[in-house]
Every structure is written in structure tokens, then in C-alpha cells.
Amino acid sequence: MKIYSVEKPDLPPWEMPDRFRTQIVYFMTLPGTDEVPQLPPGDYWIRLEDARRWLDELVVQVVSPLDAEVKAEIELSDEQEGWLQWLVDHQIQHLRTI
């Protein structure tokens, strides 16, 4: 899959394995929170401050879809770490997947 910067359309896309389609939701900021706009399908907002924190900690915290009280930390894969670094290096928050 390819991930494009909506804010910087001239930037070449970042490529991730197809399985990342189910993982990107771990990183997204929900629309309507922290001034994140409603986005069309396939678009995601990743706050830069979150991306920096995940890179520093090398983990992302996920919430169980069955019980919001149950949370787990998942270690970043090398692919996820590279993608987050791309976001931070280019100051990207609004993404589109294809």
C-alpha cells in the first residue's frame, strides 16, 4: 500500500505492506478530537506529537475493541518506526492511503 501526504502532494509516497491497512487505525487521531476534521474514507490524521512520542517510546498503546478498559502496548515494527520517522521528518499529519 502507498501512503501519501495530503499536505505535501509533491512528496513521494511511503510504501507499507498491505497488512498495514488494518494497523494504521492504531495510530490515527479520531475525527472531532483536538481539532481534527472529518475526513473522507482512506484519509487519516496522525498528530505529530503522538508520532514523536511513539518514536521515543518505541511502542504504541492500543485499546481492545471489546473492552475500552483493556489497553496494551505493542512494540513498533521496523516498518512502523520508519513510517513514523517519515511523518516526523516531513511534518505530516494528514495522510491518504491507496
Biotite code that builds the C-alpha atoms (Angstrom):
import biotite.structure as struc

atoms = struc.array([
    struc.Atom([0.000, 0.000, 0.000], chain_id="A", res_id=1, res_name="MET", atom_name="CA", element="C"),
    struc.Atom([1.082, 3.573, -0.549], chain_id="A", res_id=2, res_name="LYS", atom_name="CA", element="C"),
    struc.Atom([0.671, 6.404, 1.929], chain_id="A", res_id=3, res_name="ILE", atom_name="CA", element="C"),
    struc.Atom([0.535, 9.946, 0.572], chain_id="A", res_id=4, res_name="TYR", atom_name="CA", element="C"),
    struc.Atom([0.877, 13.259, 2.331], chain_id="A", res_id=5, res_name="SER", atom_name="CA", element="C"),
    struc.Atom([-2.209, 15.354, 1.639], chain_id="A", res_id=6, res_name="VAL", atom_name="CA", element="C"),
    struc.Atom([-0.378, 18.447, 2.917], chain_id="A", res_id=7, res_name="GLU", atom_name="CA", element="C"),
    struc.Atom([2.669, 17.878, 0.689], chain_id="A", res_id=8, res_name="LYS", atom_name="CA", element="C"),
    struc.Atom([1.424, 16.289, -2.540], chain_id="A", res_id=9, res_name="PRO", atom_name="CA", element="C"),
    struc.Atom([4.844, 16.572, -4.236], chain_id="A", res_id=10, res_name="ASP", atom_name="CA", element="C"),
    struc.Atom([6.419, 14.301, -1.609], chain_id="A", res_id=11, res_name="LEU", atom_name="CA", element="C"),
    struc.Atom([6.881, 10.722, -2.877], chain_id="A", res_id=12, res_name="PRO", atom_name="CA", element="C"),
    struc.Atom([4.575, 8.263, -1.086], chain_id="A", res_id=13, res_name="PRO", atom_name="CA", element="C"),
    struc.Atom([5.732, 5.942, 1.671], chain_id="A", res_id=14, res_name="TRP", atom_name="CA", element="C"),
    struc.Atom([5.209, 2.258, 0.914], chain_id="A", res_id=15, res_name="GLU", atom_name="CA", element="C"),
    struc.Atom([3.971, -0.158, 3.564], chain_id="A", res_id=16, res_name="MET", atom_name="CA", element="C"),
    struc.Atom([2.906, -3.815, 3.372], chain_id="A", res_id=17, res_name="PRO", atom_name="CA", element="C"),
    struc.Atom([-0.797, -4.404, 2.719], chain_id="A", res_id=18, res_name="ASP", atom_name="CA", element="C"),
    struc.Atom([-1.276, -5.650, 6.309], chain_id="A", res_id=19, res_name="ARG", atom_name="CA", element="C"),
    struc.Atom([-0.703, -2.069, 7.468], chain_id="A", res_id=20, res_name="PHE", atom_name="CA", element="C"),
    struc.Atom([-4.256, -1.246, 6.291], chain_id="A", res_id=21, res_name="ARG", atom_name="CA", element="C"),
    struc.Atom([-5.518, -2.869, 9.494], chain_id="A", res_id=22, res_name="THR", atom_name="CA", element="C"),
    struc.Atom([-2.777, -1.352, 11.662], chain_id="A", res_id=23, res_name="GLN", atom_name="CA", element="C"),
    struc.Atom([-2.985, 2.318, 10.682], chain_id="A", res_id=24, res_name="ILE", atom_name="CA", element="C"),
    struc.Atom([-6.028, 2.758, 12.924], chain_id="A", res_id=25, res_name="VAL", atom_name="CA", element="C"),
    struc.Atom([-3.750, 2.187, 15.953], chain_id="A", res_id=26, res_name="TYR", atom_name="CA", element="C"),
    struc.Atom([-2.076, 5.498, 15.128], chain_id="A", res_id=27, res_name="PHE", atom_name="CA", element="C"),
    struc.Atom([-4.896, 7.718, 13.903], chain_id="A", res_id=28, res_name="MET", atom_name="CA", element="C"),
    struc.Atom([-6.351, 10.615, 15.846], chain_id="A", res_id=29, res_name="THR", atom_name="CA", element="C"),
    struc.Atom([-10.132, 10.347, 15.858], chain_id="A", res_id=30, res_name="LEU", atom_name="CA", element="C"),
    struc.Atom([-12.041, 12.977, 13.857], chain_id="A", res_id=31, res_name="PRO", atom_name="CA", element="C"),
    struc.Atom([-13.609, 15.584, 16.104], chain_id="A", res_id=32, res_name="GLY", atom_name="CA", element="C"),
    struc.Atom([-10.834, 15.409, 18.715], chain_id="A", res_id=33, res_name="THR", atom_name="CA", element="C"),
    struc.Atom([-8.122, 18.031, 19.034], chain_id="A", res_id=34, res_name="ASP", atom_name="CA", element="C"),
    struc.Atom([-9.493, 19.990, 16.068], chain_id="A", res_id=35, res_name="GLU", atom_name="CA", element="C"),
    struc.Atom([-9.145, 17.031, 13.718], chain_id="A", res_id=36, res_name="VAL", atom_name="CA", element="C"),
    struc.Atom([-11.573, 17.479, 10.813], chain_id="A", res_id=37, res_name="PRO", atom_name="CA", element="C"),
    struc.Atom([-13.932, 14.845, 9.490], chain_id="A", res_id=38, res_name="GLN", atom_name="CA", element="C"),
    struc.Atom([-12.014, 13.034, 6.784], chain_id="A", res_id=39, res_name="LEU", atom_name="CA", element="C"),
    struc.Atom([-13.112, 11.058, 3.735], chain_id="A", res_id=40, res_name="PRO", atom_name="CA", element="C"),
    struc.Atom([-12.606, 7.284, 3.638], chain_id="A", res_id=41, res_name="PRO", atom_name="CA", element="C"),
    struc.Atom([-8.940, 6.420, 3.172], chain_id="A", res_id=42, res_name="GLY", atom_name="CA", element="C"),
    struc.Atom([-7.726, 9.611, 4.847], chain_id="A", res_id=43, res_name="ASP", atom_name="CA", element="C"),
    struc.Atom([-6.143, 9.617, 8.314], chain_id="A", res_id=44, res_name="TYR", atom_name="CA", element="C"),
    struc.Atom([-4.861, 12.215, 10.745], chain_id="A", res_id=45, res_name="TRP", atom_name="CA", element="C"),
    struc.Atom([-1.800, 11.358, 12.834], chain_id="A", res_id=46, res_name="ILE", atom_name="CA", element="C"),
    struc.Atom([-0.809, 14.065, 15.331], chain_id="A", res_id=47, res_name="ARG", atom_name="CA", element="C"),
    struc.Atom([2.885, 14.877, 15.111], chain_id="A", res_id=48, res_name="LEU", atom_name="CA", element="C"),
    struc.Atom([3.172, 14.997, 18.894], chain_id="A", res_id=49, res_name="GLU", atom_name="CA", element="C"),
    struc.Atom([1.881, 11.412, 19.049], chain_id="A", res_id=50, res_name="ASP", atom_name="CA", element="C"),
    struc.Atom([4.245, 10.254, 16.295], chain_id="A", res_id=51, res_name="ALA", atom_name="CA", element="C"),
    struc.Atom([7.193, 11.764, 18.192], chain_id="A", res_id=52, res_name="ARG", atom_name="CA", element="C"),
    struc.Atom([6.129, 10.101, 21.448], chain_id="A", res_id=53, res_name="ARG", atom_name="CA", element="C"),
    struc.Atom([5.750, 6.679, 19.791], chain_id="A", res_id=54, res_name="TRP", atom_name="CA", element="C"),
    struc.Atom([9.209, 7.037, 18.250], chain_id="A", res_id=55, res_name="LEU", atom_name="CA", element="C"),
    struc.Atom([10.682, 7.979, 21.624], chain_id="A", res_id=56, res_name="ASP", atom_name="CA", element="C"),
    struc.Atom([8.957, 5.093, 23.427], chain_id="A", res_id=57, res_name="GLU", atom_name="CA", element="C"),
    struc.Atom([9.113, 2.616, 20.501], chain_id="A", res_id=58, res_name="LEU", atom_name="CA", element="C"),
    struc.Atom([5.622, 1.388, 21.436], chain_id="A", res_id=59, res_name="VAL", atom_name="CA", element="C"),
    struc.Atom([2.043, 2.325, 20.616], chain_id="A", res_id=60, res_name="VAL", atom_name="CA", element="C"),
    struc.Atom([-0.813, 1.826, 23.053], chain_id="A", res_id=61, res_name="GLN", atom_name="CA", element="C"),
    struc.Atom([-3.924, 0.138, 21.677], chain_id="A", res_id=62, res_name="VAL", atom_name="CA", element="C"),
    struc.Atom([-7.377, -0.259, 23.186], chain_id="A", res_id=63, res_name="VAL", atom_name="CA", element="C"),
    struc.Atom([-9.275, -3.523, 22.975], chain_id="A", res_id=64, res_name="SER", atom_name="CA", element="C"),
    struc.Atom([-12.255, -3.322, 20.590], chain_id="A", res_id=65, res_name="PRO", atom_name="CA", element="C"),
    struc.Atom([-14.176, -5.477, 23.072], chain_id="A", res_id=66, res_name="LEU", atom_name="CA", element="C"),
    struc.Atom([-13.439, -3.548, 26.261], chain_id="A", res_id=67, res_name="ASP", atom_name="CA", element="C"),
    struc.Atom([-12.243, 0.074, 26.330], chain_id="A", res_id=68, res_name="ALA", atom_name="CA", element="C"),
    struc.Atom([-10.751, -0.527, 29.778], chain_id="A", res_id=69, res_name="GLU", atom_name="CA", element="C"),
    struc.Atom([-8.288, -3.071, 28.382], chain_id="A", res_id=70, res_name="VAL", atom_name="CA", element="C"),
    struc.Atom([-5.166, -1.497, 26.865], chain_id="A", res_id=71, res_name="LYS", atom_name="CA", element="C"),
    struc.Atom([-1.934, -2.997, 25.632], chain_id="A", res_id=72, res_name="ALA", atom_name="CA", element="C"),
    struc.Atom([1.387, -1.663, 24.421], chain_id="A", res_id=73, res_name="GLU", atom_name="CA", element="C"),
    struc.Atom([2.623, -3.003, 21.118], chain_id="A", res_id=74, res_name="ILE", atom_name="CA", element="C"),
    struc.Atom([6.260, -2.669, 20.163], chain_id="A", res_id=75, res_name="GLU", atom_name="CA", element="C"),
    struc.Atom([6.784, -0.815, 16.889], chain_id="A", res_id=76, res_name="LEU", atom_name="CA", element="C"),
    struc.Atom([7.931, -2.871, 13.950], chain_id="A", res_id=77, res_name="SER", atom_name="CA", element="C"),
    struc.Atom([10.856, -1.585, 11.892], chain_id="A", res_id=78, res_name="ASP", atom_name="CA", element="C"),
    struc.Atom([8.348, -0.697, 9.153], chain_id="A", res_id=79, res_name="GLU", atom_name="CA", element="C"),
    struc.Atom([6.146, 1.283, 11.544], chain_id="A", res_id=80, res_name="GLN", atom_name="CA", element="C"),
    struc.Atom([9.146, 3.051, 13.009], chain_id="A", res_id=81, res_name="GLU", atom_name="CA", element="C"),
    struc.Atom([10.356, 4.052, 9.536], chain_id="A", res_id=82, res_name="GLY", atom_name="CA", element="C"),
    struc.Atom([6.911, 5.330, 8.601], chain_id="A", res_id=83, res_name="TRP", atom_name="CA", element="C"),
    struc.Atom([6.599, 7.380, 11.797], chain_id="A", res_id=84, res_name="LEU", atom_name="CA", element="C"),
    struc.Atom([10.050, 8.846, 11.187], chain_id="A", res_id=85, res_name="GLN", atom_name="CA", element="C"),
    struc.Atom([8.923, 9.830, 7.671], chain_id="A", res_id=86, res_name="TRP", atom_name="CA", element="C"),
    struc.Atom([5.910, 11.613, 9.187], chain_id="A", res_id=87, res_name="LEU", atom_name="CA", element="C"),
    struc.Atom([8.057, 13.484, 11.706], chain_id="A", res_id=88, res_name="VAL", atom_name="CA", element="C"),
    struc.Atom([10.844, 14.338, 9.255], chain_id="A", res_id=89, res_name="ASP", atom_name="CA", element="C"),
    struc.Atom([8.345, 15.851, 6.799], chain_id="A", res_id=90, res_name="HIS", atom_name="CA", element="C"),
    struc.Atom([5.921, 17.286, 9.399], chain_id="A", res_id=91, res_name="GLN", atom_name="CA", element="C"),
    struc.Atom([2.982, 15.295, 8.014], chain_id="A", res_id=92, res_name="ILE", atom_name="CA", element="C"),
    struc.Atom([-0.311, 14.843, 9.822], chain_id="A", res_id=93, res_name="GLN", atom_name="CA", element="C"),
    struc.Atom([-2.940, 14.365, 7.080], chain_id="A", res_id=94, res_name="HIS", atom_name="CA", element="C"),
    struc.Atom([-2.490, 11.140, 5.116], chain_id="A", res_id=95, res_name="LEU", atom_name="CA", element="C"),
    struc.Atom([-4.234, 9.331, 2.311], chain_id="A", res_id=96, res_name="ARG", atom_name="CA", element="C"),
    struc.Atom([-3.864, 5.631, 1.608], chain_id="A", res_id=97, res_name="THR", atom_name="CA", element="C"),
    struc.Atom([-4.106, 3.954, -1.777], chain_id="A", res_id=98, res_name="ILE", atom_name="CA", element="C"),
])
